[in-house]
Amino acid sequence: MAKRIVDIFDDDDVRQKALKRVQRDQDVIAALFKNVVDTFRRMADFVWRNPYGLTPQEIFDLYGDKAVDLCRLSSAAQAMVETYTGTRPAVVPEGYDLQYNADGTVTVLGGPPKKEEPPQAEPAASPAESEPSITVVVEDGYSPPPPPEDSIQQGNP
């Protein structure tokens, strides 16, 4: 005669074995998730903040025709993290974009946003320095146009 589920959970030995299995599975899943997140983070750091001073484009060039595969796996890892945590981790830094090429390579477009530097106070100028100055660049063969007629004063050459 087959045991019913109710009968199985009445058996304390079976219940304990099942609970141990559930705990082991939960530990394995947690370790797997941590491994995926850690690998994902290491790969992103290697591309965008690598320790060798290479540009992101140079890193993608090293992957060759497998670079698009790397990006697809990265997207899958992002989706997994988002499913579990509710937050999709950013991989491509602000200002950059990736172009997936038909040959499997990746082209990095854009670059980091320009940082606006705070205006620096200029030292106080002496009266002679405070006069406006004009810099004129004259190309060879250029002659300035004559002044307008009404600006020529009578009697002065």
Helices and strands as residue ranges (DSSP letters): H 5-10, H 12-48, H 56-63, G 64-66, H 67-85, E 96-100, E 106-110, G 149-151
